[in-house]
Amino acid sequence: MTKRILIWTLLLGLVWGGLLVAGCGESREPYAGTYRSMEPYAGEGHVELELKDNGEADWKLPESGKTIKFKWRVENDRLWFYTKDGGIIHAIPSDGGQKLNADLTGQWHPSCPKDKCIIFERVPGKGPP
Amino acid sequence: MTQSDSQIDKLKLEQVGKEVTIPSGVRVVKQGDPPVHFYVVVSGKLKVYRETDDGIRTDLTELGPGDYFGEVALVTGKPRTASVEALEESELLEITKEEFDSVLDQNPKLARQIIYSLSQWLVDGDQRLEKETVHQVKMRQISWFDYLLIGGLSIVLALVFNLYNDNSIPLVYSAGPVPGVETISLQEAVQLYRQDQAVFVDARKSNFYEQAHIKGAMNLPVVFFDLQYPMFEFMLQQQQVPKELPLVVYGGNISRRFDKELAKLLEEKSDRKIMILDDADYRAWKQAFPLEEHPGKEVSAMPLGISGYIEWIPVGIFLLILIPPVRRSPYLSAACRLILGIIFVDFALSKIMRPAVFANNVVDYMMMPSWAVNLWALVLPWGELVAGLFLILGIRTRASASVIGAMNIIFIVGLVKVIMQGLPITCGCVGEAGEPVTWWKVLKNTGMLVMALQVFFYDRLFVLDRGGFIWRERKI
């Protein structure tokens, strides 16, 4: 009986530990903050991106007043944005984290494809430098 | 085989033989060697053991002062039945066969004692054999309960986890009729297209759209609907598309998840009339419309780190199974279990946290109806995790191996289908962005299948249930 309890405790411990490891990513802190799109959506029709430290994020369209919520994490110095429908946007930081190149193809690419890339720039004073 | 000091004295063995000193770790008698001497332990400690051809060692007993060994082979005249090794420096009385026979002739007490020892040895042997047989039978047992345990545990864990997961998904995705969306036949859609009386919207992911789409159709991937819809509307305005023109949504595969979901979302957000192809021929658009095609674009490979390297190990199994003794080795089974376990736990953990992402990967394979996609996406990773952990820990290993083998058969069928049809997708096996589907990937999965079969047929070491944990050198 004791052995069975030991086995199942071990098993559940491994599952719990694994999930803990799987749930943790790299620190979001260096990239948390507010970004604003430069290309191709600049000016009035720009997109504002707010990345919160807790993994929540807002994709805001100030012109229409709409806000779309999604989640994000950091892995291998890339930002992964998750839409609620299961889409993934990979964002590659550049200029020491001052810019984000968001790949809207939904696929992984070594670099952001030009025709499907939105470049965001960090808004000074909102989030870590 | 053993005697007390006083009895040994009585046997008058001191009149024969010579004393030898055996250093620690030295083997006095080797299993299979011809019988030459009989030994009595004067001082020290020795171990008696048997070893099979494939290296499985079974410790039989330990001997101390007053014990004796080597009598079985001398009496039967057959090769040594076991090996004896000194555990510490030991003093032994070494008696030749002739001296042994002479002592037996002159000493009926010793002869009786030897007969008693041999009889006892046979009885002990029978008991050991029975115990081992029972153990092996238990180990080889496989029942429906094992599968029920693995399946039930996976389903329960998947459902409970989905309840508390921030990224939970509905258990069943319904792809029934979409209220407010008009269903049209392929012929009607073609007529609208020819008369330029509709805007065609492709609901699939951009890589599918780029590979082939209806000429002039726009792409609005349903997975990015929230983000891309404002841009989509903006483009319609830029192109001055009249408000009265309907939007015809297409792009459903067997699951109809993308086109129906997009039609539903557009119906909620857009002022335009939304149409969708009917259930009869929604997949025949490639034959009915002029297409824009860009085939052959390769899917980028995301670096998978350690997971990517581990996945190559199963390919080595093809070399190992060519060597017959290795092919059947229980040590190979233990290694296969560990490798398969690590790979499948790794596969599982990369998918468990965000089932919606994995569900989209499942849809890409075009093999599963809508209602089953979410269930599969929820339960499969937990099945991988449970079976993988069972293999590592040695719990219900035959059932776990057969579950993993079955999964690999499904994966191989899916991968071959993707390659044959040239679908522009990633595997979705490990990591959320996955790896490209290639024949190498098929080979890796075939290696895993062979490993699972090896475990199914030959696993018998390092198991945690069914009779206790068995180490390499087991005490009986």
Interface residues (C-beta under 8 A of the other chain):
Chain A: I7 L10 L11 L14 V15 G18 L19 V21 A22 G23 Y41 G45 W59 L61 S64 K66 I68 F70 K71 N76 W80 Y82 T83 K84 D85 G86 G87 I88 I89 H90 L104 T105 G106 Q107 W108 H109 P110 K116
Chain B: L157 D166 N167 I169 K205 S206 N207 P221 V222 V223 F224 F225 D226 L227 Q228 P230 M231 F234 E261 V299 S300 M302 P303 G305 V345 A348 L349 S350 I352 M353 R354 A356 V357 F358 A359 N360 L385 L389 L393 I395 T426 E432 A433 G434 L464 D465
